[in-house]
Amino acid sequence: MEECIFCKIAAGEIPSSTVYEDDYFKAILDLSPATVGHTIIIPKKHMKDVTELEEEYSSRILTVAAKIGMAMEKALGCTGFNLVQNNGESAGQTVMHFHMHVIPRYDGGNKIVTWPQMETQSEDREATAQKIKMQLSSM
């Protein structure tokens, strides 16, 4: 995709602070980080979101993310990290090129991933589960 900023970054057309690169991915520091060291893993091939992610990429990305997270713990002294991956605008995806965030977490730091918990009834949960199961069986 010639207009995709992540494709341009992955191809080296736009400079970035690269922390990792292999044949499949380029991992760069986020320009607007949630915490110090916030990294984005970008596939070198354009895929819009996780629904288009090819198996050869999906089978590798968690290994890359874990490696980067462990390096962050040792290099930056963080005590944990979040893996965040958004799909679609309503889920917070702003660049329509699959990517995964590795966000270092520090003791006493802000909570990034939180949500208000809903109360549900077992019959509502079961009805929702059945809808999803029916759709999965038709795929």
FENNORPE-V527660 format. One record per backbone hydrogen bond with DSSP energy under -0.5 kcal/mol. CO is the residue of the C=O (numbers start at 0). NH is the residue of the N-H. E is the energy in kcal/mol with one decimal. If there is no record, write none. Layout:
co | nh | e
CO | NH | E
CO | NH | E
This chain:
co | nh | e
0 | 3 | -1.2
3 | 7 | -2.0
4 | 8 | -2.3
5 | 9 | -2.8
6 | 10 | -1.8
7 | 12 | -2.4
7 | 13 | -1.0
8 | 11 | -1.4
15 | 17 | -1.2
16 | 28 | -2.2
19 | 26 | -3.1
23 | 43 | -3.2
24 | 21 | -2.4
25 | 27 | -0.5
25 | 41 | -3.0
26 | 18 | -3.0
26 | 19 | -1.5
27 | 39 | -3.2
29 | 32 | -0.6
34 | 37 | -1.9
37 | 29 | -2.9
38 | 101 | -3.1
39 | 27 | -2.5
39 | 41 | -0.6
40 | 99 | -1.8
41 | 25 | -2.4
46 | 97 | -4.2
48 | 51 | -1.9
48 | 52 | -0.6
49 | 52 | -0.6
53 | 56 | -1.3
53 | 57 | -2.5
54 | 58 | -2.6
56 | 59 | -1.2
56 | 60 | -2.1
57 | 61 | -0.6
59 | 63 | -1.9
60 | 64 | -2.8
61 | 65 | -2.5
62 | 66 | -2.1
63 | 67 | -2.5
64 | 68 | -2.8
65 | 69 | -2.6
66 | 70 | -2.0
67 | 71 | -2.4
68 | 72 | -2.2
69 | 73 | -1.8
70 | 74 | -3.2
71 | 75 | -2.9
71 | 76 | -0.7
71 | 77 | -0.9
72 | 76 | -0.7
79 | 104 | -3.2
81 | 83 | -0.6
81 | 102 | -2.7
83 | 100 | -3.3
87 | 90 | -1.2
87 | 92 | -2.3
88 | 91 | -1.9
93 | 95 | -0.5
94 | 96 | -2.2
97 | 42 | -0.7
99 | 40 | -3.3
100 | 83 | -2.0
100 | 102 | -0.6
101 | 38 | -2.6
101 | 103 | -0.6
102 | 81 | -2.5
104 | 78 | -2.3
104 | 79 | -1.0
105 | 108 | -2.5
111 | 113 | -1.0
120 | 124 | -2.4
121 | 125 | -2.5
122 | 126 | -2.1
123 | 127 | -2.3
124 | 128 | -2.7
125 | 129 | -2.3
126 | 130 | -1.9
127 | 131 | -2.1
128 | 132 | -2.7
129 | 133 | -2.6
130 | 134 | -1.9
131 | 135 | -2.7
132 | 136 | -2.4
133 | 137 | -0.8
134 | 137 | -0.8
135 | 138 | -1.3
